[in-house]
Amino acid sequence: MDEIIKAVRGALSDSVDEKTKATSQNFFKEKIECYGVKVATVTKISKDCFKLIESKTKTEIFGLCESLWCSGIIEESFIACNWSYYLRKRYEPNDFQVFETWINTYVNNWASCDSLCNHTVGTFVEMYPEYLPKLKAFTTSENRWMRRAAAVTLIVPARKGKFLSDILEIADLLLIDQDDLVQKGYGWMLKSASDAHQQEIFDYVISKKAVMPRTALRYAIEKMPEDLRAAAMAK
């Protein structure tokens, strides 16, 4: 298994793009560690290397993901996210604990958070909606990435019109969070839900606009018609 990790790291090292390396930090407030590889190239490496391990057990592959997470390097985290998503047909209820541990222990930037939660964790919750209460419990964590995860996990289900009442409950739980990345996360969740539930999201925003941070509000109404956006932004 060490040879697989070595192959991944060799492929990443051989794919460094100097412009990407020079500009990657610009997208983050926190310090990130990176090779400087374009996301499309990372995705290709993920797919190519997964062919070498797809016959392994889920436990073995999750172990490889853990090794990649442990490095703290953003491209390696993306590969771990991709590999865990490639296993979605094999998800079982007890996998939630694995994903929760990764978020709480290893996620250290918004891109890794969103990559894991939009796809792996979001798909899991669609398969096992009985885990929504555990997702809501993330909102009380001291870890900003856990709190953001509570919202961004539901981005894709929200676009499908799913889980509206749960989405509004999570928005309530995060409503006055002081962290701008959490505000952006739940604002994005509301915006995604507005695809299928525009009136309900508009009504929610109007009912909360006196206390909702402007950052979250702007995200939530971004896809709405101009007249609704103006009404929501009015003092």
Disulfide bonds with the S-S distance in Angstrom:
none
